[in-house]
Amino acid sequence: MEAPTLLWLLLVQLSGALALLPETDAVAGTRTRTCGFQVLFNFGDSNSDTGGASAALLEVNEPNGETFFGHPSGRRCDGRLIIDFVAESLKLPYLSPYLDSLDTNFRHGVNFATGGSSIRPGGYSPFHLSIQINQFIRFKSRVEDLYAKFKGGNQQLLGKLPRPQDFSEALYTLDIGQNDLSYGFQYTTQKQVRASIPDILTQFSHAVHQLYEQGARFFWIHNTGPIGCLPYSILYDRSKPGNLDKIGCVEPQNKVARRFNTELKRTVRELRKQLTEAALTYVDVYSIKYEIVSQAKNLGFMEPTNFCCRSSIFGDAVNCGKREVVNGTVRENLCAHPSKHVSWDGIHYTEAANKWVVTRILNGSSSSPPVPIDAACRT
């Protein structure tokens, strides 16, 4: 065989072999294989609830959803949440909430998060983390039963469900714990909240173990944000005067949040030792959110305590999404430009803020280990 012909055949074979390699991304100067996640399961509270609480408890009304969806979407936000941007980055559709029985499609995942949820029972919502895990276990069992029953047929039904093998290949995201601390600050003392952290994280660890026993292997875990920087916390802090830090956040609450995060990170390290086939990524959301609050004006936002959609929890202000007549005047306290605000309603972030935060989450620069989300199977 002539040399040019042989060289051409070798090049064809090489190009074919390269085409079979997984897609790669440049990360921190290296090339890391992506995981190709096709399914996403999420557990959490209102920071990632795409409609669970609205379907099961109290409907989320206008003007929530106005910026992106053009109508209420079940999210306590003017538009998209961090979990929505996560789905977009993985090229997946937005997650349908498990508790919504209408117009749902679970083919690429399920959102078990519910507004007000906590890790431990007894908080703002009945759908604490243990309940969400039980819902997942039930869901997985039913999916497996249906696939066994129809043996690949009935695509009208099965086409809206993940495949049995997807459960071990999916990404499992957890963003929960803020309400455990918030509820404690509201009804107990800060000392009691600090003392509750070990038990909170014991229950969190148990939940991860349960998911692992069900075949989950890839975990993306957010720590809790700077609770003391929420306008609600700043306006209604019951602690002693002088507790605000240099940027105006309630430092004692943030100190407890940082303590929680330190212990959560230690818990994740222990889980890595215990769950030897799992890949667990810890994401420092606290630092990113503290940065957007501290640098709000430099980033083009208004004063971070100036939130967009007023809520009835702030004295005589109008509940977000409702009108009220005060002395013959119709009041509906809604800002003209939500994208200029960090806080949507005093507790939840605007879409613009969520988008800024998520760009620093997805690339892995705030994660331990420092891997981007689409490589979270390789930690």
Disulfide bonds with the S-S distance in Angstrom:
Cys35-Cys377 1.94
Cys229-Cys249 2.09
Cys308-Cys335 1.89
Cys309-Cys320 2.00
